[in-house]
Amino acid sequence: HCLADNENHTEGDIQSMGERLAKEVKAYINRYFVKEKLEKISFVGHSRGGIIIRTALPLLSEYKTKMNTILTFSSPHLSCLYQNSKIVEAGMWFVKCWKNSTCLDQLAMSDHDDYAQTFMYNLSQTEGFEWFKNVVLISSFQDLFSPFESSRIEIYRKTIPHSAKGNVYVKMAENLLSR
């Protein structure tokens, strides 16, 4: 089933999008399944859709034993903090300003002066990934928006050790992979 409640809110707050997704998933389950008959729940997300899914998961904890597969395509799980392209970085800055995009601020970790207080860092501390039997993270070097390593939850090769930015990036990866 394809969920659609966020289609007109793509520049908004990711937390709000996650809440809408969780509400829509629950409504779908309540409408089409007897709770005891529900066997598996799987998610497929592309780009920020994968982040929205992760945001919704804590709100779906009552179904954690039913989680089967999460498959994300080029979802920036470790943010867009380390962009590979100055052109994309400039484009993101322009769109953030032009559309007043809360979502892009959150993905770029520019929603707070302290990286450890940003939405993406806080999301890395939430539960959810560990509920799935299968976690499939697909990335592509051709995707210029979502950094390759971020999509795969790998440490970016140019991460500057012992910097505020580098330390938070590494900690986010540890948060996600240690569960």
C-alpha positions as CSV (number, residue, x, y, z in Angstrom):
1,H,0.0,0.0,0.0
2,C,1.3,3.5,-0.9
3,L,0.7,6.1,1.8
4,A,0.1,9.6,0.8
5,D,-0.7,11.9,3.8
6,N,2.7,13.7,3.4
7,E,2.4,14.5,-0.3
8,N,1.5,18.2,0.2
9,H,3.9,18.7,3.2
10,T,7.3,17.8,1.8
11,E,9.1,21.0,2.9
12,G,7.8,20.8,6.4
13,D,9.1,19.4,9.7
14,I,10.2,15.7,9.4
15,Q,8.8,15.0,12.9
16,S,5.4,16.1,11.7
17,M,5.7,14.0,8.6
18,G,6.7,11.0,10.7
19,E,3.6,11.5,12.9
20,R,1.4,11.7,9.9
21,L,2.9,8.5,8.5
22,A,2.5,6.6,11.8
23,K,-1.1,7.7,12.0
24,E,-1.8,6.6,8.4
25,V,-0.1,3.2,9.0
26,K,-2.2,2.6,12.2
27,A,-5.4,3.6,10.3
28,Y,-4.5,1.2,7.5
29,I,-3.9,-1.7,9.9
30,N,-7.1,-1.0,11.8
31,R,-9.1,-0.9,8.7
32,Y,-7.8,-3.9,6.9
33,F,-6.4,-6.3,9.6
34,V,-7.5,-7.8,12.8
35,K,-4.4,-7.0,15.0
36,E,-3.8,-10.7,15.8
37,K,-3.9,-11.6,12.1
38,L,-1.3,-9.0,11.1
39,E,1.9,-11.0,10.3
40,K,4.5,-8.6,8.9
41,I,5.1,-5.0,8.3
42,S,7.6,-3.8,5.8
43,F,8.6,-0.4,4.6
44,V,10.2,0.9,1.4
45,G,11.4,4.5,1.3
46,H,13.3,6.7,-1.1
47,S,15.4,9.6,-0.1
48,R,13.8,11.6,2.8
49,G,11.0,8.9,2.8
50,G,13.4,6.6,4.6
51,I,14.0,9.3,7.2
52,I,10.3,9.8,7.6
53,I,9.8,6.1,8.1
54,R,12.5,6.0,10.8
55,T,10.8,9.0,12.4
56,A,7.5,7.2,12.5
57,L,8.9,4.0,14.0
58,P,8.9,5.0,17.7
59,L,5.2,5.8,17.3
60,L,4.6,2.3,15.9
61,S,6.3,0.5,18.8
62,E,3.1,-1.6,19.5
63,Y,3.9,-3.4,16.2
64,K,7.6,-3.9,16.8
65,T,7.3,-7.7,16.8
66,K,5.7,-7.5,13.3
67,M,8.5,-5.5,11.7
68,N,10.0,-7.5,8.8
69,T,11.9,-5.5,6.3
70,I,13.0,-1.9,5.8
71,L,14.4,-1.0,2.4
72,T,15.7,2.5,1.7
73,F,17.0,3.9,-1.5
74,S,19.4,6.8,-1.1
75,S,18.0,7.9,2.3
76,P,20.6,10.2,4.1
77,H,20.5,8.3,7.4
78,L,23.6,10.2,8.6
79,S,22.3,13.5,7.3
80,C,23.6,15.6,4.4
81,L,26.3,17.0,6.6
82,Y,29.1,15.8,4.3
83,Q,28.0,16.7,0.8
84,N,30.2,15.4,-2.1
85,S,29.3,18.3,-4.4
86,K,29.7,22.0,-3.8
87,I,27.1,22.5,-6.5
88,V,24.5,20.3,-4.6
89,E,25.4,22.0,-1.4
90,A,24.8,25.4,-2.9
91,G,21.6,24.2,-4.5
92,M,20.3,22.9,-1.1
93,W,21.2,26.2,0.5
94,F,19.2,28.1,-2.2
95,V,16.2,25.8,-1.9
96,K,16.2,26.0,1.9
97,C,16.1,29.8,1.6
98,W,13.7,30.0,-1.3
99,K,11.1,27.5,0.0
100,N,11.9,28.1,3.7
101,S,12.4,24.3,3.9
102,T,12.4,23.0,7.5
103,C,13.1,19.5,6.1
104,L,16.3,20.5,4.3
105,D,17.5,22.4,7.4
106,Q,17.0,19.2,9.4
107,L,18.7,17.0,6.8
108,A,21.6,19.4,6.5
109,M,21.9,19.5,10.4
110,S,21.5,23.3,10.2
111,D,18.4,23.4,12.4
112,H,20.5,24.0,15.5
113,D,23.9,25.6,16.3
114,D,24.9,22.5,18.2
115,Y,25.1,19.4,16.0
116,A,24.2,17.2,19.0
117,Q,20.9,19.1,19.3
118,T,19.8,18.7,15.7
119,F,16.8,16.7,14.6
120,M,19.0,14.1,12.7
121,Y,21.2,13.5,15.7
122,N,18.2,13.0,18.0
123,L,16.7,10.7,15.4
124,S,19.9,8.6,15.5
125,Q,19.1,7.9,19.2
126,T,15.6,6.6,18.7
127,E,14.6,3.0,18.5
128,G,13.2,1.2,15.4
129,F,15.9,-0.2,13.1
130,E,16.6,-3.0,15.5
131,W,13.0,-4.3,15.2
132,F,13.5,-5.4,11.6
133,K,14.6,-8.8,10.6
134,N,15.9,-7.3,7.3
135,V,17.5,-3.9,6.9
136,V,18.5,-3.1,3.3
137,L,20.2,0.3,2.6
138,I,20.8,1.0,-1.0
139,S,22.9,4.0,-2.2
140,S,24.3,5.2,-5.5
141,F,27.3,7.4,-6.3
142,Q,25.1,9.0,-9.0
143,D,22.7,10.3,-6.4
144,L,24.1,13.8,-5.7
145,F,21.6,14.7,-3.0
146,S,22.0,11.9,-0.5
147,P,25.7,11.2,0.3
148,F,26.7,7.6,-0.6
149,E,28.1,6.8,2.9
150,S,25.2,8.4,4.7
151,S,22.7,6.3,2.8
152,R,24.7,3.1,3.8
153,I,25.4,4.3,7.4
154,E,29.1,4.3,6.8
155,I,31.7,6.8,8.1
156,Y,32.5,9.3,5.4
157,R,36.1,8.9,4.4
158,K,36.7,12.7,4.7
159,T,35.3,12.9,8.2
160,I,37.5,15.2,10.2
161,P,38.3,13.3,13.5
162,H,38.1,15.3,16.7
163,S,36.0,18.1,15.2
164,A,32.5,18.8,16.5
165,K,31.1,17.9,13.1
166,G,33.1,14.7,12.7
167,N,32.5,13.5,16.3
168,V,28.7,13.9,15.9
169,Y,28.7,12.2,12.5
170,V,30.6,9.2,14.0
171,K,28.4,9.1,17.0
172,M,25.2,9.0,14.8
173,A,26.6,6.0,13.0
174,E,27.4,4.3,16.3
175,N,23.9,5.1,17.6
176,L,22.3,3.5,14.6
177,L,24.5,0.5,14.3
178,S,24.9,-0.4,18.0
179,R,21.3,-1.4,18.6
